[in-house]
Amino acid sequence: MKKKRIPVVLAVLMLLTLPLKAQQLAQATKADYERAFRVGSLYSWKMKNGDVKAHARRGTHKFWYSVYDGKEQVYKEVDADQNTVTLLTENPERPRPNQWGGRQRHWMEVPDEKDGMRLSPDGKTRIFCRDNNLWTTQGDVTKPLTTNGDSTYYYSAWGSFSADGRYFATVRIKPAPKHYVYYVESSPANQLQPLLHKQEYAKPGDSLNYRVPVVVEVATGRVVEPSTELFSRQYYVSAPRWDADGKHLTFEYNERGHKTFRVLELSVETGQVRTLIEEKNDKYVNYNRQQRIDFEDGRHILWTSERDGRNHIYLYDRQKGRLVRQVTKGEYYLRGIQHVDEKQGVVYFSACGMNKDEDPYLIHYYKIGFDGKHLTCLTPEPGNHSVTYSSDMAYLIDTYSTVTTPPVTVLRSGKDGSVLRTLETADISRLEATGWKAPEVFVAKGRDGKTDMWGLIQRPSNFDPTKKYPIIEYIYSGPGDQYVPKTFTPWLYNLQNLAELGFIVVQVDGMTTSFRTRAFEEVCYKNLKDAGLPDRIAWIKAAAEKYPYMDIDRVGIYGCSAGGQNAMAAVLWHGDFYKAAYAACGCHDNRMDKIWWNEQWMSYPIDSSYVECSNVENAWRLERPLMLVVGEKDDNVDPASTMQVVNALEKAGKDFELVVITGAQHTMGESYGDHKRYDFFVRHLQGAVPPKWNELKTR
């Protein structure tokens, strides 16, 4: 007897339904789709008095800010001395002209520094670059200042004069060959034939410009060029900057591979270079976190470092080239220095993690003495704070909120943080009237069973606890930041749209992300494929244990850029947990992506760790549904990175889906990709047939 064949969708539904017994499966309907597409328009402009953007009027104790009052954007002025607020009749911010003019450089383009002209302090001498050398113009006389420059080792015009105009400090550059990426724009708007685009784009392992600080005596053309012993293995050397005494310059040296970073001093008289500050780490120095503030007294430097496992402030004796003391210390993480008051001996800074009874990522503002004493919190209320100071730090406007509590904006004293006046209190009654629901902040242990992981759980607005919901994780796990929202936002695009289709959508910061401890982030080192996925899995399992309506057997994941890499890695290495992945514009092989990001975390020289972390090299592992998305003109991550995954999957005989967004750059997929993502997860996690596109109202 011939057996009947069961349709695939029906078979999936039967399979998914078996263990669920009494609970009904959440299934996306046409109405759910249309609501998902309308989330942005439904929730936008429904909060009033919440989106405050404050600005200080320089040299005064006045501020102005903009805010949406429920009808329109209004502008108000605050006089802190008088403790008054005045409604302004127009926007006080005027358009600013482009100070550079000319062609806008692409952010990946490294300038040759031969353009421009520098004027001496007395206005009588101009210095510029011609034929790879420096030239001067004084009155009607133009002549070469240097003569030994050539195309292989030339002088930069981007230098600076000493205060007395006697010397000009700049760098000589040994240029490296440039790496270019090419894009075909298939469907340009103004012609039928495709266009070929060429973009400068350095990748890991590429050679880089070699820079040597030099000082030129303007009257004689004498060049002081130091030994490169202390800055020979360059990733980058900064332009030298003058001390007030006109006898010394400082510059910074970032070693290739980022294991050493130095602040160096060059003597104009002797040409000798000495180390003022040195950072070393066996994995990487987090140079993007570092701040350096030179005191006007010429004797001290404030410096930030992760050397004790968290980012903190250190005071250095400039003249002796040694550490005086660690200014901030403790189980919290410095987020930035806002101001240094040398006369009062006080530094103003922001940090997270100091309040043990709240989310460790929430930012507060503080001040502390150079001696490490008299720590004062200027923004004590629970929440994530954003501050604008008056220029003398006497007053500040502070807006604070959490993802579940609307913003409050207050005027504070810079002396002790006391509230002088409440300026705005957000009203979300109109937002709540739409059926909007805030996400839940959820905390659970990570892979080690000890460390708290913080994330969000977003449920559909028509959530029904008697139904069983598939789970989708939105992921971005690039080191260098944390990504789970911490401030009140009426519309969380990455979570709420998909949730409306009948999913529980989550986001969590696992290990490999930032602002907890150095060790928490360093899990990423030569290991970007990790992406904190073991922590995320533990966190999702804990959430599903607490909330049985979360179906732990149907978990999907999606992301863009590094998140695209992470999403595909999830199904390659953790396909037993993640059942489907949508990966947009992923940097799927770190050898194919931009140099600075990848050499920071994957190191230099290029080694086998790049291969081990490559989604291309490991494409053969794929056993789960995968949708790849790429913008054909992606100028952030080379589109070839996605196409090389395609090549590897095809050769491995793997089934997958590819979506190319024509004319698009770095993208999650735009509106077309959104729709494809909705259908992808509805099919593979709900086992349902999506509504036909031409039957939906998506606007």
C-alpha positions as CSV (number, residue, x, y, z in Angstrom):
1,M,0.0,0.0,0.0
2,K,1.4,3.3,-1.0
3,K,2.0,5.8,1.9
4,K,0.6,9.3,1.8
5,R,3.2,12.1,1.7
6,I,2.6,14.7,4.4
7,P,3.3,18.4,3.2
8,V,6.5,19.8,4.7
9,V,4.8,22.6,6.6
10,L,2.2,20.3,8.1
11,A,5.0,17.9,9.1
12,V,6.9,20.7,10.9
13,L,3.7,21.8,12.7
14,M,3.0,18.2,13.8
15,L,6.6,17.9,15.1
16,L,6.5,21.1,16.9
17,T,3.1,20.5,18.4
18,L,3.7,17.1,19.9
19,P,5.6,18.1,23.1
20,L,3.5,21.2,23.7
21,K,0.3,19.5,24.7
22,A,-2.2,22.0,26.0
23,Q,-0.2,25.1,25.0
24,Q,-1.1,26.8,21.7
25,L,1.6,27.7,19.3
26,A,2.0,31.4,18.6
27,Q,1.4,31.9,14.8
28,A,1.9,35.0,12.8
29,T,-1.2,36.3,11.1
30,K,-1.8,38.9,8.4
31,A,-2.8,41.4,11.2
32,D,0.4,40.6,13.1
33,Y,2.5,41.4,10.0
34,E,0.7,44.7,9.4
35,R,1.2,45.6,13.0
36,A,4.9,44.7,12.8
37,F,5.3,47.0,9.8
38,R,3.5,49.8,11.6
39,V,5.5,49.7,14.9
40,G,7.6,52.7,14.0
41,S,4.7,55.0,13.0
42,L,2.6,53.7,15.8
43,Y,5.0,54.5,18.6
44,S,6.9,57.5,17.2
45,W,6.1,60.9,18.6
46,K,3.9,59.5,21.4
47,M,6.2,60.6,24.2
48,K,6.3,64.2,25.2
49,N,8.7,66.2,27.3
50,G,11.2,63.4,27.2
51,D,13.7,63.8,24.3
52,V,15.7,66.7,25.8
53,K,18.8,67.8,23.9
54,A,20.7,70.3,26.0
55,H,23.5,72.7,25.1
56,A,25.6,75.1,27.2
57,R,26.1,78.7,26.2
58,R,29.9,79.1,26.5
59,G,31.2,81.4,29.1
60,T,27.9,81.8,30.9
61,H,25.6,79.9,33.3
62,K,22.9,79.6,30.6
63,F,21.8,76.6,28.7
64,W,19.3,76.0,25.9
65,Y,17.5,72.8,25.1
66,S,15.0,71.4,22.6
67,V,12.1,69.1,23.5
68,Y,9.0,67.7,21.8
69,D,6.0,69.0,23.8
70,G,3.4,66.6,22.2
71,K,2.7,68.9,19.3
72,E,6.0,70.3,18.1
73,Q,9.6,70.8,18.8
74,V,10.1,73.7,21.2
75,Y,13.2,75.5,22.5
76,K,13.8,76.7,26.0
77,E,16.6,78.7,27.7
78,V,17.7,78.0,31.3
79,D,19.4,80.7,33.4
80,A,21.0,78.7,36.2
81,D,22.0,81.7,38.3
82,Q,18.4,83.0,38.3
83,N,16.9,79.4,38.3
84,T,14.5,80.4,35.5
85,V,13.3,78.8,32.2
86,T,12.2,80.9,29.2
87,L,10.4,79.7,26.1
88,L,12.4,80.7,23.0
89,T,10.7,81.8,19.8
90,E,13.1,80.1,17.4
91,N,15.8,77.4,17.2
92,P,19.0,78.9,18.6
93,E,21.2,76.5,16.7
94,R,22.4,77.9,13.3
95,P,23.8,75.7,10.5
96,R,27.6,75.5,10.6
97,P,29.6,75.7,7.4
98,N,31.8,72.8,6.5
99,Q,35.2,74.0,7.8
100,W,37.2,71.7,5.5
101,G,35.3,72.4,2.2
102,G,36.2,70.4,-0.9
103,R,35.7,66.7,-1.4
104,Q,34.5,64.7,1.7
105,R,37.0,62.0,2.4
106,H,35.7,58.5,3.0
107,W,36.3,57.3,6.6
108,M,38.6,54.5,5.3
109,E,40.7,56.9,3.3
110,V,44.2,57.7,4.8
111,P,45.1,61.3,3.6
112,D,48.7,61.9,2.3
113,E,48.8,65.1,4.4
114,K,50.3,67.1,1.5
115,D,47.4,69.6,1.3
116,G,46.8,72.7,3.3
117,M,49.0,75.5,4.6
118,R,50.1,76.5,8.1
119,L,50.5,80.1,9.3
120,S,53.1,81.2,11.8
121,P,51.9,82.9,15.1
122,D,52.9,86.3,13.8
123,G,51.1,85.8,10.5
124,K,54.2,86.5,8.4
125,T,55.3,82.9,7.4
126,R,53.3,80.2,5.6
127,I,54.5,76.6,5.3
128,F,53.1,74.2,2.8
129,C,54.2,71.0,1.0
130,R,55.5,71.0,-2.6
131,D,57.4,68.2,-4.4
132,N,57.5,66.1,-1.1
133,N,59.2,68.9,0.8
134,L,58.3,71.8,3.0
135,W,58.3,75.3,1.5
136,T,57.9,78.7,3.0
137,T,56.3,82.0,1.8
138,Q,57.4,85.2,3.5
139,G,56.1,88.3,1.8
140,D,56.8,87.8,-1.9
141,V,59.5,85.2,-1.4
142,T,58.7,81.5,-1.7
143,K,61.5,79.0,-1.2
144,P,62.1,75.4,-0.1
145,L,62.5,74.9,3.6
146,T,63.7,71.2,3.3
147,T,65.3,69.5,0.3
148,N,65.7,65.9,1.3
149,G,62.1,64.7,0.9
150,D,61.1,62.5,-2.0
151,S,58.1,60.3,-2.9
152,T,59.4,57.4,-0.7
153,Y,59.9,59.6,2.4
154,Y,58.2,63.0,2.3
155,Y,57.2,65.8,4.7
156,S,53.7,66.2,5.9
157,A,52.2,69.7,5.7
158,W,50.0,69.1,8.7
159,G,52.4,70.4,11.3
160,S,52.4,73.2,13.8
161,F,54.6,76.1,14.8
162,S,56.2,76.6,18.2
163,A,54.7,79.5,20.1
164,D,57.6,81.8,19.1
165,G,57.5,80.7,15.5
166,R,61.0,79.5,15.5
167,Y,60.3,75.8,14.8
168,F,57.8,73.8,12.8
169,A,57.0,70.3,14.0
170,T,55.5,67.7,11.7
171,V,56.2,64.1,10.5
172,R,58.0,62.5,7.6
173,I,56.0,59.7,6.0
174,K,57.1,56.6,4.2
175,P,54.0,55.8,2.3
176,A,52.7,52.2,2.1
177,P,50.9,50.8,-1.0
178,K,47.1,51.3,-0.7
179,H,44.6,48.4,-0.7
180,Y,41.4,49.0,-2.7
181,V,38.0,47.4,-2.7
182,Y,35.9,47.4,-5.8
183,Y,32.1,47.4,-5.9
184,V,29.8,47.0,-8.9
185,E,26.6,49.1,-8.7
186,S,24.3,47.0,-10.8
187,S,21.4,49.5,-11.2
188,P,22.5,53.1,-11.0
189,A,19.7,55.7,-11.1
190,N,21.2,57.8,-13.9
191,Q,22.3,55.2,-16.5
192,L,21.6,51.7,-17.7
193,Q,25.1,50.3,-17.5
194,P,26.6,49.2,-14.2
195,L,29.1,51.4,-12.4
196,L,32.4,50.3,-10.9
197,H,33.3,52.0,-7.6
198,K,36.8,52.0,-6.1
199,Q,37.5,52.6,-2.4
200,E,40.6,52.7,-0.3
201,Y,40.3,50.0,2.4
202,A,43.2,48.7,4.4
203,K,42.8,45.1,5.7
204,P,44.6,43.0,8.4
205,G,48.2,42.4,7.4
206,D,48.4,45.2,4.9
207,S,51.5,47.5,5.1
208,L,50.9,50.9,6.7
209,N,52.5,54.3,6.5
210,Y,55.6,54.8,8.6
211,R,55.7,58.1,10.4
212,V,58.7,59.8,12.0
213,P,58.2,63.1,14.0
214,V,60.6,65.8,13.0
215,V,61.3,69.5,13.9
216,V,62.5,72.0,11.4
217,E,64.1,75.3,12.3
218,V,62.3,77.9,10.2
219,A,65.2,80.3,9.8
220,T,67.8,77.7,8.7
221,G,66.0,74.7,7.5
222,R,67.9,72.5,10.0
223,V,65.9,69.3,10.6
224,V,65.9,67.5,13.9
225,E,65.0,63.8,13.2
226,P,65.2,61.4,16.1
227,S,66.0,57.7,16.4
228,T,63.0,55.5,15.9
229,E,64.1,53.0,18.5
230,L,61.2,53.6,20.8
231,F,58.5,53.7,18.0
232,S,59.8,51.3,15.3
233,R,57.0,48.7,15.1
234,Q,54.3,51.1,14.2
235,Y,50.6,50.8,13.8
236,Y,50.4,54.5,14.1
237,V,52.5,57.5,15.4
238,S,50.5,60.7,16.1
239,A,51.6,64.1,15.0
240,P,53.8,65.8,17.6
241,R,52.3,68.6,19.7
242,W,54.2,71.4,21.4
243,D,54.7,72.0,25.1
244,A,54.3,75.5,26.4
245,D,58.1,75.8,26.9
246,G,58.7,75.4,23.1
247,K,61.5,73.0,23.9
248,H,59.7,69.7,23.9
249,L,57.1,67.9,22.0
250,T,55.0,64.8,22.8
251,F,53.6,62.2,20.5
252,E,51.9,58.8,20.9
253,Y,53.1,55.4,19.6
254,N,50.7,52.6,19.0
255,E,52.6,49.4,18.3
256,R,51.4,47.0,15.5
257,G,49.5,44.3,17.3
258,H,48.5,46.8,20.1
259,K,50.5,45.1,22.9
260,T,52.4,48.3,23.6
261,F,51.4,51.9,23.7
262,R,53.7,54.8,24.6
263,V,53.5,58.5,25.2
264,L,56.9,59.8,24.1
265,E,58.7,63.2,24.5
266,L,61.0,64.6,21.9
267,S,63.6,67.2,22.9
268,V,64.1,70.0,20.3
269,E,67.6,70.7,21.4
270,T,69.0,67.2,21.5
271,G,66.6,65.2,19.3
272,Q,66.4,62.6,22.1
273,V,63.2,60.7,22.7
274,R,62.1,59.4,26.1
275,T,59.1,57.5,27.4
276,L,56.7,59.4,29.6
277,I,53.9,56.7,29.9
278,E,54.0,53.1,28.7
279,E,51.1,50.6,28.6
280,K,51.7,46.9,28.0
281,N,49.4,44.0,27.8
282,D,49.9,40.4,26.6
283,K,46.6,40.5,24.6
284,Y,45.9,44.1,23.6
285,V,46.1,47.6,25.0
286,N,42.6,49.1,24.6
287,Y,43.9,52.3,23.0
288,N,40.4,53.5,22.0
289,R,39.6,53.9,25.7
290,Q,42.6,55.9,26.6
291,Q,42.3,59.6,27.5
292,R,45.3,61.9,28.0
293,I,45.1,65.3,29.5
294,D,48.3,67.4,29.8
295,F,48.2,70.0,32.6
296,E,48.9,73.6,31.8
297,D,51.6,73.6,34.5
298,G,53.7,71.4,32.2
299,R,54.4,69.0,35.0
300,H,51.5,66.5,35.1
301,I,49.4,64.3,32.9
302,L,46.1,62.5,33.7
303,W,46.0,59.2,31.9
304,T,43.3,56.5,31.7
305,S,44.2,52.8,31.7
306,E,42.7,49.3,32.1
307,R,45.9,48.1,33.8
308,D,44.2,47.0,37.0
309,G,41.4,45.2,35.2
310,R,39.0,48.1,34.9
311,N,39.4,51.5,33.3
312,H,40.6,54.1,35.8
313,I,42.4,57.5,36.1
314,Y,46.2,57.8,36.8
315,L,48.2,60.9,37.6
316,Y,51.7,61.1,36.1
317,D,54.7,63.3,36.9
318,R,55.6,64.6,33.5
319,Q,59.1,65.8,34.4
320,K,60.1,62.6,36.1
321,G,58.3,60.4,33.7
322,R,56.8,58.3,36.5
323,L,53.4,57.5,38.1
324,V,52.4,59.6,41.0
325,R,49.2,57.7,42.0
326,Q,46.0,56.0,40.8
327,V,43.3,58.6,41.2
328,T,40.2,56.4,40.8
329,K,40.1,52.9,42.1
330,G,37.4,50.2,42.7
331,E,35.0,47.8,41.1
332,Y,33.6,50.2,38.7
333,Y,34.5,51.3,35.1
334,L,35.5,54.8,34.0
335,R,33.5,55.9,30.9
336,G,35.2,59.2,30.3
337,I,36.8,62.4,31.7
338,Q,34.7,65.5,31.1
339,H,36.9,68.2,32.7
340,V,40.0,68.8,34.8
341,D,40.2,71.7,37.2
342,E,43.9,72.2,37.9
343,K,43.3,75.1,40.3
344,Q,40.9,73.2,42.5
345,G,42.7,69.8,42.0
346,V,39.5,68.1,40.8
347,V,38.6,65.8,37.9
348,Y,35.1,65.4,36.6
349,F,34.3,61.9,35.1
350,S,31.6,59.5,34.2
351,A,31.6,55.8,35.3
352,C,29.4,52.7,35.5
353,G,29.2,49.9,38.0
354,M,29.7,51.9,41.2
355,N,26.2,51.3,42.4
356,K,26.0,47.7,43.4
357,D,22.2,47.6,43.6
358,E,21.6,48.5,39.9
359,D,22.5,47.6,36.4
360,P,26.3,47.8,36.2
361,Y,26.1,49.5,32.8
362,L,24.2,52.6,33.9
363,I,26.3,55.7,33.7
364,H,26.6,58.3,36.5
365,Y,28.7,61.4,36.8
366,Y,31.2,62.1,39.5
367,K,34.1,64.4,40.6
368,I,37.1,63.5,42.7
369,G,40.3,65.2,43.9
370,F,43.7,64.5,42.3
371,D,44.6,62.9,45.6
372,G,41.9,60.2,45.1
373,K,39.8,61.7,47.9
374,H,36.4,63.4,48.2
375,L,34.6,61.3,45.6
376,T,31.2,62.9,44.9
377,C,28.3,61.6,42.9
378,L,26.7,64.4,41.0
379,T,23.8,62.3,39.6
380,P,22.7,59.8,42.3
381,E,19.3,58.9,41.1
382,P,18.9,55.3,39.7
383,G,19.1,55.3,35.9
384,N,21.3,56.0,32.9
385,H,22.4,59.7,33.0
386,S,23.4,62.1,30.2
387,V,24.9,65.4,31.3
388,T,25.7,68.8,29.8
389,Y,27.9,71.0,32.0
390,S,28.3,74.8,32.0
391,S,31.8,75.7,30.8
392,D,33.1,76.3,34.4
393,M,31.3,73.1,35.7
394,A,29.2,75.2,38.1
395,Y,26.0,73.8,36.8
396,L,24.8,70.8,34.8
397,I,21.6,69.7,33.0
398,D,21.0,66.0,33.6
399,T,18.6,63.7,31.8
400,Y,18.2,60.2,33.2
401,S,16.0,57.2,32.5
402,T,16.1,53.4,32.1
403,V,14.5,51.2,29.4
404,T,11.4,50.9,31.6
405,T,11.3,54.4,33.3
406,P,10.7,57.5,31.2
407,P,13.2,60.4,31.2
408,V,13.5,63.1,33.8
409,T,15.6,66.3,33.1
410,V,16.9,68.4,36.0
411,L,19.2,71.3,36.6
412,R,21.9,70.5,39.2
413,S,24.6,72.3,41.1
414,G,28.1,71.3,40.0
415,K,29.3,71.6,43.6
416,D,27.3,68.6,45.1
417,G,24.8,67.5,42.4
418,S,21.8,68.9,44.3
419,V,18.7,69.4,42.2
420,L,17.9,73.1,41.7
421,R,15.0,72.6,39.4
422,T,13.1,69.9,37.5
423,L,13.0,71.0,33.9
424,E,11.0,68.2,32.2
425,T,9.3,65.0,33.2
426,A,8.4,62.7,30.3
427,D,4.7,61.8,29.7
428,I,4.1,58.5,28.0
429,S,0.4,58.2,28.4
430,R,-0.2,58.5,24.6
431,L,2.4,55.8,24.1
432,E,0.8,53.4,26.6
433,A,-2.6,54.0,25.0
434,T,-1.3,52.4,21.8
435,G,-0.8,49.1,23.6
436,W,3.0,49.6,23.9
437,K,4.7,47.5,26.4
438,A,8.2,48.1,27.8
439,P,10.8,45.3,27.6
440,E,11.7,43.4,30.7
441,V,15.2,43.8,32.1
442,F,16.4,40.2,32.9
443,V,19.5,39.1,34.7
444,A,21.0,35.6,34.8
445,K,24.4,33.9,35.2
446,G,26.6,33.4,32.3
447,R,28.8,30.4,31.3
448,D,30.8,30.5,34.5
449,G,27.7,30.2,36.7
450,K,28.9,33.3,38.6
451,T,28.9,36.4,36.4
452,D,25.6,38.3,35.9
453,M,24.6,38.8,32.3
454,W,22.1,41.7,31.7
455,G,19.6,41.7,28.9
456,L,16.1,42.5,27.7
457,I,13.0,40.4,26.9
458,Q,10.5,41.9,24.5
459,R,7.1,40.3,24.3
460,P,4.4,41.0,21.7
461,S,1.9,43.8,22.5
462,N,-0.8,41.1,22.3
463,F,1.1,38.7,24.5
464,D,-0.8,35.7,25.7
465,P,0.9,33.6,28.4
466,T,-1.1,30.5,27.5
467,K,0.7,30.4,24.1
468,K,4.1,29.0,23.4
469,Y,6.5,31.5,21.8
470,P,9.6,30.8,19.7
471,I,12.6,32.9,20.8
472,I,14.7,35.2,18.6
473,E,17.9,36.8,19.8
474,Y,19.2,40.1,18.2
475,I,22.9,40.0,18.5
476,Y,25.8,42.4,18.2
477,S,28.8,41.2,20.1
478,G,31.7,43.3,18.8
479,P,34.1,44.2,21.6
480,G,34.6,48.0,22.1
481,D,31.1,48.7,23.5
482,Q,28.0,47.2,25.1
483,Y,24.8,47.1,23.0
484,V,21.7,46.4,25.1
485,P,19.8,49.7,25.3
486,K,19.9,51.4,28.7
487,T,17.9,54.5,28.2
488,F,14.1,54.8,27.6
489,T,13.3,54.4,23.9
490,P,9.7,54.2,22.8
491,W,10.6,52.1,19.7
492,L,13.3,49.4,19.9
493,Y,13.4,48.5,16.2
494,N,15.6,45.5,16.7
495,L,13.2,43.9,19.2
496,Q,9.6,45.2,18.9
497,N,8.9,44.6,15.2
498,L,9.7,40.9,15.2
499,A,8.0,40.4,18.6
500,E,4.7,41.5,17.0
501,L,4.8,38.4,14.7
502,G,4.5,36.1,17.7
503,F,8.1,35.8,19.0
504,I,9.8,36.6,22.3
505,V,12.8,38.7,21.1
506,V,15.8,39.1,23.4
507,Q,19.1,40.9,23.6
508,V,21.9,40.4,26.0
509,D,25.5,41.6,26.6
510,G,27.6,38.5,27.0
511,M,31.3,38.2,27.5
512,T,33.4,39.7,24.7
513,T,31.6,43.0,25.1
514,S,32.8,46.0,27.1
515,F,32.5,48.2,30.3
516,R,32.5,45.4,32.9
517,T,36.1,44.2,33.3
518,R,39.0,43.8,31.0
519,A,38.8,40.0,31.5
520,F,35.1,40.1,30.5
521,E,36.0,41.7,27.2
522,E,39.2,39.8,26.5
523,V,37.4,36.6,25.9
524,C,37.2,38.0,22.4
525,Y,41.0,37.9,21.9
526,K,41.9,35.8,18.8
527,N,38.4,34.3,19.4
528,L,35.7,36.5,17.8
529,K,33.8,33.4,16.9
530,D,33.0,33.1,20.7
531,A,30.7,36.2,20.5
532,G,29.7,35.5,24.1
533,L,27.4,32.7,22.8
534,P,27.9,30.4,25.8
535,D,26.8,33.2,28.1
536,R,23.8,34.0,25.8
537,I,22.7,30.4,25.7
538,A,22.9,30.1,29.5
539,W,20.9,33.4,29.9
540,I,18.2,32.3,27.4
541,K,17.9,29.0,29.2
542,A,17.4,30.7,32.5
543,A,14.7,33.0,31.0
544,A,12.9,30.0,29.5
545,E,13.1,28.2,32.8
546,K,11.4,31.1,34.5
547,Y,8.9,31.7,31.7
548,P,7.6,28.3,30.3
549,Y,5.9,30.1,27.4
550,M,9.4,30.7,26.0
551,D,10.1,27.7,23.7
552,I,13.7,26.8,24.3
553,D,13.6,24.3,21.4
554,R,12.8,27.0,18.8
555,V,15.5,29.7,19.1
556,G,16.6,31.9,16.2
557,I,19.2,34.6,16.0
558,Y,20.0,37.6,13.7
559,G,22.4,40.5,13.4
560,C,24.2,42.8,11.1
561,S,27.9,43.6,10.6
562,A,29.8,42.0,13.5
563,G,26.3,40.8,14.5
564,G,26.0,39.1,11.1
565,Q,29.3,37.3,11.7
566,N,28.0,36.4,15.2
567,A,24.6,35.1,14.0
568,M,26.2,32.8,11.4
569,A,28.7,31.6,14.0
570,A,25.8,30.7,16.3
571,V,24.5,28.1,13.9
572,L,27.9,26.9,12.9
573,W,29.2,26.2,16.4
574,H,26.0,26.1,18.4
575,G,23.5,24.6,16.0
576,D,22.2,22.3,18.7
577,F,20.7,25.5,20.4
578,Y,20.2,28.0,17.6
579,K,17.8,26.6,15.0
580,A,17.9,29.4,12.3
581,A,20.1,32.5,11.6
582,Y,19.7,35.7,9.6
583,A,23.1,37.2,8.9
584,A,23.3,40.7,7.3
585,C,26.5,42.2,5.9
586,G,28.7,40.0,8.1
587,C,32.4,40.3,8.5
588,H,32.5,36.6,8.0
589,D,36.3,36.3,7.7
590,N,38.3,38.8,9.7
591,R,41.0,38.9,7.1
592,M,38.5,40.5,4.7
593,D,37.4,43.3,7.0
594,K,38.8,46.7,8.0
595,I,42.3,46.7,9.6
596,W,41.7,48.6,12.8
597,W,38.8,46.5,14.1
598,N,40.3,43.1,13.4
599,E,44.0,43.7,14.3
600,Q,42.8,45.2,17.6
601,W,41.0,42.0,18.7
602,M,42.5,39.3,16.5
603,S,46.1,40.7,16.7
604,Y,49.0,40.9,14.3
605,P,50.7,39.2,12.5
606,I,47.9,37.2,10.9
607,D,47.8,33.6,12.3
608,S,45.7,30.5,12.4
609,S,43.2,32.1,14.8
610,Y,41.8,34.1,11.8
611,V,41.1,30.8,10.0
612,E,39.6,29.2,13.1
613,C,37.2,32.1,13.5
614,S,36.2,32.3,9.9
615,N,32.7,31.6,8.9
616,V,34.0,30.9,5.4
617,E,36.5,28.3,6.4
618,N,33.9,26.7,8.7
619,A,30.9,26.9,6.3
620,W,30.9,23.1,6.0
621,R,29.5,23.0,9.6
622,L,26.2,24.5,8.6
623,E,23.2,22.2,9.4
624,R,20.5,24.9,10.2
625,P,18.5,27.3,8.0
626,L,20.6,30.4,7.1
627,M,19.6,33.6,5.3
628,L,22.6,35.7,4.1
629,V,22.0,39.4,3.3
630,V,24.4,41.8,1.7
631,G,24.3,45.4,0.3
632,E,26.0,45.4,-3.1
633,K,27.8,48.7,-2.2
634,D,28.6,48.0,1.4
635,D,31.5,50.4,2.2
636,N,31.9,49.2,5.8
637,V,32.4,45.5,5.4
638,D,33.6,44.2,2.0
639,P,30.6,42.5,0.3
640,A,33.0,39.9,-1.0
641,S,33.1,38.6,2.6
642,T,29.5,37.4,2.2
643,M,30.1,36.2,-1.3
644,Q,33.0,34.0,-0.1
645,V,30.6,32.4,2.4
646,V,28.2,31.8,-0.5
647,N,31.1,30.2,-2.5
648,A,32.0,27.9,0.4
649,L,28.4,26.9,1.1
650,E,27.8,26.1,-2.5
651,K,30.9,24.0,-2.7
652,A,29.9,22.2,0.5
653,G,26.5,21.4,-1.0
654,K,24.6,23.4,1.7
655,D,21.1,24.8,1.5
656,F,20.8,28.5,2.3
657,E,19.1,31.7,1.1
658,L,20.9,34.8,-0.3
659,V,19.3,38.3,-0.4
660,V,21.2,41.0,-2.3
661,I,20.0,44.6,-1.6
662,T,20.8,46.4,-4.8
663,G,22.3,49.9,-4.4
664,A,22.5,49.5,-0.6
665,Q,25.5,50.0,1.5
666,H,26.0,48.6,5.1
667,T,22.5,47.4,6.0
668,M,20.3,45.1,8.0
669,G,18.4,44.6,4.8
670,E,16.2,47.8,4.5
671,S,12.5,47.3,4.2
672,Y,12.8,44.5,1.7
673,G,15.2,42.6,4.1
674,D,12.9,43.2,7.0
675,H,10.1,41.4,5.2
676,K,12.4,38.6,4.2
677,R,13.6,38.3,7.8
678,Y,10.0,38.1,9.1
679,D,9.1,35.4,6.6
680,F,12.3,33.5,7.3
681,F,11.7,33.1,11.0
682,V,7.9,32.5,10.6
683,R,8.7,29.6,8.3
684,H,11.6,28.1,10.3
685,L,10.6,28.8,13.9
686,Q,6.8,28.8,13.7
687,G,6.5,26.3,10.9
688,A,3.9,28.5,9.3
689,V,3.2,29.8,5.8
690,P,3.7,33.7,5.7
691,P,1.0,35.8,4.2
692,K,1.4,36.7,0.6
693,W,3.3,40.0,0.1
694,N,0.7,41.5,-2.2
695,E,-2.0,41.0,0.3
696,L,-0.3,43.0,3.1
697,K,-0.4,46.7,3.9
698,T,3.2,47.5,4.9
699,R,2.8,51.3,5.1
